């Protein structure tokens, strides 16, 4: 599963200057496409146990634990996500289901076990907090490849440095963001977001990377919220790819009947 729930990959459409000369737009598209696949499309499907720790500026902590299942409908295209919460007690057995669509709005559902209620969630809040953390929903399932203009600013010994500007500035809270993409793995290792005043306000980082079944995988990631001084760290364990998830798992039926085989440790 491409646990690199935390970074936005998008297409480039400009001819830009790179170290040593001009980089063709097609070449930039290749870099961004590979980064998108490295982040979100490891194997045909996957699973992981996630522990998320949210820390405030004062140092107080809250945590959540959940299992995330993912299945690709097409490589680089539409995906299915199933997130089952284990801890704490007030969210235990809660399920979040996403049908991610590359073209069009995602379909999303939330199951609330205390009320035995399934509710649809609006697809317009991708840039809002994911279950109370500093990660956004869009960090988990990825940003549409057509929503930003990208420029390769620099090529260092280790990274491609890409600046990104939204095509529709009014649809997002940031004015631009910069990514550092590892040249060997094509994993985005850091992203820095600027607010509407051009000030740094959000940093997303891959803290640890391991190979899982030959696939480079982020196993620890962090988001820092600069204005509030808070941060969230996600640790991924038990990561597996190509586990044979059936598409029927990603339906409303399984919101009330979780697939025990895949959510057990």
C-alpha positions as CSV (number, residue, x, y, z in Angstrom):
1,X,0.0,0.0,0.0
2,X,1.4,3.2,-0.8
3,X,1.7,4.6,2.7
4,X,3.0,7.7,1.4
5,X,-0.3,9.0,2.5
6,X,1.1,12.4,3.0
7,X,2.2,14.1,-0.3
8,X,0.6,15.8,-3.3
9,X,1.8,14.8,-6.8
10,X,0.6,16.7,-9.9
11,X,1.3,17.1,-13.5
12,X,3.7,19.6,-15.0
13,X,2.9,21.5,-18.2
14,X,5.8,24.0,-18.7
15,X,9.2,24.0,-20.2
16,X,11.5,24.9,-17.3
17,X,15.1,25.6,-16.5
18,X,17.0,22.8,-14.8
19,X,20.6,22.4,-13.8
20,X,22.6,22.1,-17.0
21,X,19.9,23.5,-19.3
22,X,16.2,23.3,-20.4
23,X,14.1,20.4,-19.2
24,X,11.3,19.4,-21.6
25,X,7.8,19.4,-20.3
26,X,7.4,15.7,-21.1
27,X,10.5,15.0,-18.9
28,X,9.0,16.9,-16.0
29,X,5.7,15.0,-16.4
30,X,7.7,11.8,-16.2
31,X,9.2,12.8,-12.8
32,X,5.9,13.9,-11.4
33,X,4.1,10.8,-12.7
34,X,6.7,8.5,-11.1
35,X,6.5,10.4,-7.8
36,X,2.7,10.0,-7.8
37,X,3.0,6.3,-8.4
38,X,5.7,5.9,-5.8
39,X,3.6,7.7,-3.2
40,X,0.2,6.0,-3.8
41,X,0.3,3.0,-6.0
42,X,2.7,0.4,-4.5
43,X,1.5,-3.0,-5.7
44,X,-2.1,-3.6,-6.9
45,X,-3.4,-3.3,-3.3
46,X,-2.0,-3.1,0.2
47,X,-2.6,-2.8,4.0
48,X,-1.0,-1.2,7.0
49,X,-1.6,-0.6,10.7
50,X,-1.2,3.1,11.5
51,X,-0.5,4.8,14.8
52,X,-1.1,8.6,14.7
53,X,0.1,10.8,17.5
54,X,-1.1,14.5,17.5
55,X,1.0,16.9,19.6
56,X,-0.1,20.4,20.6
57,X,2.2,23.4,21.1
58,X,2.0,22.8,24.8
59,X,3.2,19.2,24.4
60,X,-0.1,17.5,25.1
61,X,-0.7,14.4,23.0
62,X,-3.7,12.5,21.6
63,X,-3.4,9.3,19.5
64,X,-5.4,7.2,17.2
65,X,-4.8,3.7,15.7
66,X,-6.3,2.4,12.6
67,X,-5.9,-0.1,9.7
68,X,-5.9,1.2,6.2
69,X,-6.7,-1.0,3.2
70,X,-6.2,0.2,-0.4
71,X,-7.0,-1.3,-3.8
72,X,-6.2,0.2,-7.2
73,X,-8.8,0.0,-9.9
74,X,-6.2,1.0,-12.4
75,X,-2.5,1.8,-11.9
76,X,-2.2,5.6,-11.5
77,X,-6.0,5.9,-11.7
78,X,-9.1,5.4,-9.5
79,X,-8.6,3.8,-6.0
80,X,-10.6,2.4,-3.1
81,X,-9.7,3.1,0.5
82,X,-11.1,1.4,3.7
83,X,-10.0,2.8,7.1
84,X,-11.0,1.0,10.3
85,X,-10.3,2.6,13.7
86,X,-9.1,0.5,16.6
87,X,-8.3,3.2,19.2
88,X,-9.2,5.2,21.3
89,X,-12.5,3.9,22.6
90,X,-14.6,6.8,21.3
91,X,-13.8,6.1,17.7
92,X,-13.4,2.3,17.9
93,X,-15.1,0.5,15.0
94,X,-15.6,3.7,13.1
95,X,-15.0,3.1,9.4
96,X,-14.1,5.7,6.7
97,X,-14.6,4.5,3.1
98,X,-13.3,6.4,0.0
99,X,-13.8,5.7,-3.7
100,X,-11.1,8.0,-5.1
101,X,-11.8,9.3,-8.6
102,X,-9.0,10.8,-10.7
103,X,-11.7,12.5,-12.9
104,X,-14.5,13.9,-10.7
105,X,-15.3,14.1,-7.1
106,X,-14.6,11.2,-4.7
107,X,-17.4,9.2,-3.1
108,X,-16.9,9.0,0.7
109,X,-18.8,7.4,3.6
110,X,-18.4,7.4,7.3
111,X,-19.9,4.6,9.6
112,X,-20.6,5.7,13.2
113,X,-21.0,2.6,15.3
114,X,-22.5,4.3,18.3
115,X,-25.5,5.4,16.2
116,X,-25.3,2.5,13.8
117,X,-25.3,5.2,11.1
118,X,-23.8,5.4,7.6
119,X,-23.5,8.9,6.3
120,X,-22.1,10.3,3.1
121,X,-19.4,12.9,3.4
122,X,-19.1,15.9,1.0
123,X,-16.2,15.6,-1.4
124,X,-15.4,19.3,-1.2
125,X,-13.5,19.2,2.1
126,X,-10.3,17.5,1.0
127,X,-8.2,20.3,2.4
128,X,-9.5,19.8,6.0
129,X,-8.2,17.8,8.9
130,X,-8.2,14.1,8.7
131,X,-9.8,12.7,11.8
132,X,-8.7,15.7,13.9
133,X,-5.0,15.5,13.0
134,X,-2.7,17.9,11.1
135,X,-2.9,15.7,8.1
136,X,-5.5,16.5,5.5
137,X,-7.9,14.1,3.7
138,X,-6.0,15.0,0.5
139,X,-2.7,13.9,2.2
140,X,-4.2,10.4,2.6
141,X,-5.6,9.8,-0.8
142,X,-3.5,12.2,-2.9
143,X,-4.1,15.4,-5.0
144,X,-5.5,15.3,-8.5
145,X,-2.6,15.5,-11.0
146,X,-4.2,18.2,-13.1
147,X,-4.9,20.8,-10.3
148,X,-1.5,22.5,-10.2
149,X,1.1,24.0,-12.5
150,X,4.6,22.6,-11.7
151,X,8.1,23.9,-12.4
152,X,11.3,22.0,-11.8
153,X,13.3,24.6,-9.9
154,X,16.5,22.7,-9.2
155,X,18.2,19.3,-9.5
156,X,20.5,18.5,-6.6
157,X,22.7,15.4,-6.1
158,X,19.8,13.7,-4.3
159,X,16.5,15.4,-5.3
160,X,14.3,17.0,-7.8
161,X,13.0,20.3,-6.4
162,X,9.6,21.1,-7.8
163,X,7.5,24.2,-7.1
164,X,3.7,23.9,-7.5
165,X,1.1,26.6,-8.0
166,X,-2.7,25.8,-7.9
167,X,-4.6,26.5,-11.1
168,X,-7.6,27.6,-9.0
169,X,-6.2,29.5,-6.1
170,X,-9.6,30.1,-4.5
171,X,-10.1,26.3,-4.0
172,X,-7.2,25.8,-1.6
173,X,-5.8,27.5,1.5
174,X,-2.2,27.6,0.1
175,X,-0.6,29.9,-2.5
176,X,2.1,27.4,-3.5
177,X,4.2,24.5,-2.3
178,X,7.6,23.1,-3.0
179,X,8.5,19.4,-3.1
180,X,11.7,17.5,-2.7
181,X,11.5,14.2,-4.7
182,X,14.2,11.6,-4.1
183,X,16.0,10.8,-7.4
184,X,16.4,7.1,-6.6
185,X,13.0,6.2,-5.2
186,X,10.9,9.0,-6.6
187,X,9.3,9.4,-3.1
188,X,8.6,13.0,-2.1
189,X,10.7,13.5,1.0
190,X,9.5,16.9,2.0
191,X,6.8,19.5,1.0
192,X,6.7,23.1,2.2
193,X,3.4,25.0,1.9
194,X,3.1,28.8,1.7
195,X,0.0,30.6,2.8
196,X,-1.8,33.4,0.9
197,X,0.7,35.9,2.3
198,X,3.6,33.8,1.0
199,X,4.7,32.7,4.5
200,X,5.6,29.1,5.4
201,X,2.8,27.6,7.4
202,X,2.9,23.8,6.8
203,X,5.7,21.2,6.4
204,X,5.1,17.5,5.4
205,X,8.1,15.2,5.8
206,X,9.0,11.5,5.3
207,X,11.0,10.6,8.4
208,X,11.7,7.0,7.7
209,X,11.7,4.9,4.5
210,X,12.0,1.1,4.3
211,X,11.8,-1.5,1.5
212,X,8.7,-3.7,1.8
213,X,8.7,-6.5,-0.8
214,X,11.2,-4.5,-2.8
215,X,9.0,-1.4,-2.8
216,X,10.5,1.8,-1.1
217,X,7.8,2.7,1.5
218,X,7.5,5.6,3.9
219,X,7.0,4.1,7.4
220,X,7.1,7.3,9.4
221,X,5.8,10.7,8.3
222,X,5.1,14.0,10.0
223,X,3.1,17.2,9.4
224,X,4.1,20.4,11.2
225,X,1.5,23.2,11.5
226,X,3.7,26.3,11.9
227,X,1.1,28.9,13.1
228,X,-0.3,26.6,15.9
229,X,3.0,25.0,16.8
230,X,1.3,21.6,16.6
231,X,2.4,18.4,14.7
232,X,1.2,14.9,13.9
233,X,3.3,11.9,13.3
234,X,2.1,8.7,11.6
235,X,3.9,5.4,12.1
236,X,3.1,2.5,9.7
237,X,3.6,-1.1,10.7
238,X,2.7,-4.4,9.2
239,X,2.8,-3.0,5.7
240,X,2.0,-5.5,3.0
241,X,1.4,-5.3,-0.7
242,X,-0.6,-7.5,-3.1
243,X,-2.6,-9.2,-0.4
244,X,-5.5,-10.0,-2.7
245,X,-8.2,-7.6,-1.4
246,X,-11.6,-8.2,-3.0
247,X,-13.3,-5.2,-4.4
248,X,-16.5,-6.1,-2.4
249,X,-14.7,-5.1,0.8
250,X,-14.9,-1.4,-0.3
251,X,-18.7,-1.3,-0.2
252,X,-21.3,-0.1,2.3
253,X,-22.0,-3.6,3.4
254,X,-18.5,-3.9,4.9
255,X,-18.9,-0.6,6.9
256,X,-21.0,-2.6,9.4
257,X,-19.2,-5.9,8.9
258,X,-15.4,-5.2,8.8
259,X,-13.2,-7.8,7.1
260,X,-11.6,-9.3,10.2
261,X,-9.0,-11.2,8.1
262,X,-7.4,-7.9,7.1
263,X,-7.8,-5.7,10.1
264,X,-6.3,-8.1,12.7
265,X,-2.7,-7.5,13.5
